[in-house]
Amino acid sequence: MKRIPLVLVAVALVSSSPAAQQPSNPKFDALAALVETKMREYQVPGVALGILDNGVITSRGWGATNVNDARPVTAETVFPIASISKTFAATMVMRLVEQGKLDLKAPVRKYLPEFKVRDDSVARDVTIWNLLTHTAGWEGQVSGPDRGEDTLRNFVATVMPDLMQVAPPTAAWSYNNAGFSVSGRVIEAVTGTSINRAIFDLVFQPLGLEHAGTTSGDFIVQRFAAGHTTRDGKTTLQRPFSASTSVTAGGVGLCMTDLLAYARFHMGDGTAANGERVLKRESLEQMRAPQLRKQGTDDEIGLAWHIRRVGPVRTFGHGGTLGGHILLLEIVPERNFAIAILTNANTGWRLIQDVEREALSSFLGAAYAANQAIAHRGLVETIPSVQPLAQQPDPAPYLGTYARPSNSYVVRLEGGKLIVQDRPNGGGTPRDFPVAFYGPDRLVVTDGSDRGQSIEFIRDAAGRVNWIRVVGRAAVRTS
C-alpha cells in the first residue's frame, strides 16, 4: 500500500444549547495550537481533544487515523479508550447496586461461588469494593485469551486461581486490571448476559452513546483510529490491532462526542440527555468519594476514579494505554469542567501531560505544585516540577529485591548513588534507573528517558518498607 504523507488536518465542532453558544473560544484555540505543536514534537499521527466548560462542548480532531491510509480524525472518530473503560465497569456496578442485585461490600464469592485465588483467605473475603478500588492485592497486570462470550468465565477459572498475591487486601494500593476483569464476570453472573450485552443495556443505550462498542466487529464499521509506534524518529502502524479481551478492564471504544456525553452525565444529576433516570445523584457522588489514599502519594482512589487535588480544584480522572493508543478523561465537577484527550501513538502520553496541565491552568487557574506526587492513572506520568531533598535519607531500609511475576526491582547503592534496576524474569536486558528521594518514601528518576517518573515505597503495618510501586504497580520485598 502506498504510504500517504501525514499532514495535520483540523476538524472543529462546537455544540451547546443556543443560550450558551460561543462562536469562538480563545482558551480552546490556544490549547489547539499547543496540540499541533506537540503532535509534531512527539510525532503523534492523530489527536482528538474535547473540552466541556460550563455546559459548552468544544472538540476538534487533528491528523490521521492511520499513517498508511490518512483519513482525518474528527469528533466522531472511534478510539479504543483502554483503561478509561474501568469507569464504565463501575458505572455498571452502581446501576446493579441500585437495582438491588449487587452489594459493594459483599464478598465476590456471593456472586461467584467458585471464585479462587492462590490465597484462600483472600478468595473468601475479597469484596466487590476491593475490585473497584484496586485493593485486592493480587498481581494485576494479567489477561486471558479471547474466548468470545466465555472470555471472562475462562479468565476467572484458569488465570485467577494461581495468581501471585503481592499484598494483603488494602495493604499496598496497586493498579489492578485483573480485579476489573473479575468485576466483569460478576456483572455477567448477576445479569445473566454477556459483558458485551450488559454494557450496552446498562450504559451505552441509556446514555445514547451511538458510536460505543466493545469488539473489533464494532470498531471496523466506524471511522477508527489505528494505533502507532514511534521509535528512533520513525512512526509505523501497529499491526495487528487487538481489542482488549476484558471489556471491564479496557475493552470499550467510542468517539470524542460520546466520551464528552459520558463525562457530562458523570458531572450531572444521574439523568441522561433525554431525561431518563440512569443513576441517582448520590450514586455518582459515591463513585467520586475518596475510598482510601494511595500509600506513598497524596492521591486517593474512588470507585474507579483516580482523585487528585491540583491547586484549588479536585480532579477525577482515568487514563488508558492499549496497542499504540494513549488516552485521558478528566472531570472537575465542582467547576463543571471536563477534558478528554485521545491519541493514536505510543508517544501520546507526553502530549497528554502537556495539554492536560495547560488546560487546567488556563481554564481553571489550577497548577501542579513543585514535588507534587503523581500516581498512576492508566498512563505514564511524570512530575512536572521536582526538587530532590537536600538531605537524602539513609538508604539502608530500602535496599533489596522486590518481586512481581513478570519482573523484579533491585534497589542498590552504586558509587554512592541510589539505583533501581528493573530486571525481567526469564531473560531480557535489565534497565537501571538513577533515583533520588524527593519526599518521604518517594523517589524520582533523575536521568534518562524516564526522567521525572515517580516511584513510591510502601510500608507494612509495622512500619517496615515492604513494597515498591513503579508505574502504579506494586512489587513485594523478597530480600
Protein Blocks (a to p, Z undefined) as FASTA:
>chain_A
ZZddddddddddddddfklpcfbafklmmmmmmmmmmmmmnopabacddddeehiacddd
ehjfbfklccdddfkbccdekjmmmmmmmmmmmmmmmnopacfkbcfklmmmmbccfblm
lmmmpcfklmmnopnopafbbcdddehjmlmmmmmmmmmmmgccfbdehklgcddfklmm
mmmmmmmmmnopafklmmmmmmmmmnopakbcfbfklmmmpccddddddeehiacddddd
dddfblklomcccdfklmmmmmmmmmmnopafkopafbdfklmmmmmpcfbdcehiabdc
dehiacddehjbccddddddeehiacdddddfknopacdddddbfklmmmmmmmmmmmmm
mmnopacdehiacddehiacddfbacddfbacdfklmgccdddfkbccddddeehiacdd
dddehiajddddddddfbehiacdfedjkgoiacdddddfkopafbdceehiacddfZZ
